[in-house]
Amino acid sequence: MPLNWKLLLAVGVEILYMISTRSWLNEFADGIELELYITGVRLLTAAIYWALFRDIILHRPVKNVSFQSPMLWIGIGAVCLVPILVGNWGLSGYKTQFVFALTSKAGR
């Protein structure tokens, strides 16, 4: 499949992801259950992206990455803190907030 068609399909998948996670699933669940459903949709979306772009992902040359770089750990820490810092604190209970922080992606 040509790259243009793959990109168009990826845009469609992303639109379906946004509709399902931001409106449709909210009608059926809330709290921890909602976050687990959204995580399932995320996994499905990731599998579709992997199938579409596997050849591009695996084709790139491997670069040496230093795990001792402080910038790497600052970046990982910043990404992990996003759900905690800007998450939905209207969720009831610390268990629900913890699941939200673990299963959220930045920008949701």
N, C-alpha and C positions, 0 to 999 in steps of 0.2 A: 504494500500500500504506500503511495507517495506521502512524503512528509506533510504536505499541505492538507491532505485528507486526515492524517493522524492528528494534526493540530486542531482542525475543525471538530473532529470527534472529541478531543480532549476538552475543548470549550463547551461542547454539549454536555459532557460528563460533569464538568464543574458547575454548570447551570443546574443540572439535576441534583447535584450534591447540595447546592445552596438552597434550592426549593425544599428538598426533603429534610434537611437538618434545621432549617430556620422557620419553617411553617408547618409542613405536613406532620412530622413526628411530634411536634408540640401538642397536637390534638389528641394523641394517643397515650402519652406518657409524660412524666415529670420527674425531677430529682435524679437519683442514681439510675433508675430505669431508663430515663431519657438519655443520659450520658452514655450508658452502655449501648443503646440502640445507635446513637450517633457514632460511637467508636466502631460498631459493626459496619456502618455505611462508609466510614473512613477506610477501613480495611478493604472493603470491596472496591472503592475508588482507587486505592493504592495498587491493588491487583490489576485493575484495568489499565492504569498508567504504566505499570511494569510490562504488561503484554504489548502495549502500543509502542513503548520507547526502549524496550530491552536492548535492542541492537545498538542504539545510541549510547545508552548507559554503559554497556559492557565494552564498547569500542574505545572509550577514552583511555589514554595511557595512565598508568598508575604513578602517582606522585608520592614522594617521600613526605610523610607528615610527622612532625615532631609533637608527640603527646606531652612534651615538657614545656611547650610554648604557653606562656600565660595568656596570650590573646585567645588561644583555642578554648581554654577553660573559662575565660570571661564571656566569650560568645555562647558557650554551652550553658553557663549559668544564667545569662540574660534570657535565653530562649526558655529555660525551665521556669524562670520567675514570672514570665508574662501572665500566665493564668492566675497566679497568686496575687499579683499586683493589680491587674485590671479585670479580674474574674467577676463572675456574678455572685456577689456576696449576699444577695437576696435569697440564696438557697438556704434551706433550713438545715441546721445541724452541721457539725464539723465533719461527719462522715461523708455527707453529700458534697461539701466543699472540697474535701480531699480527693474524692473521685473526679470531681470537675477539674481540679488542678492536674491530676494525672492524665486525664483523657482529652483535655482541651488542646487545640492547636492555636497558635498565635493568630490574631486577626479575626477570630470567629465572633 
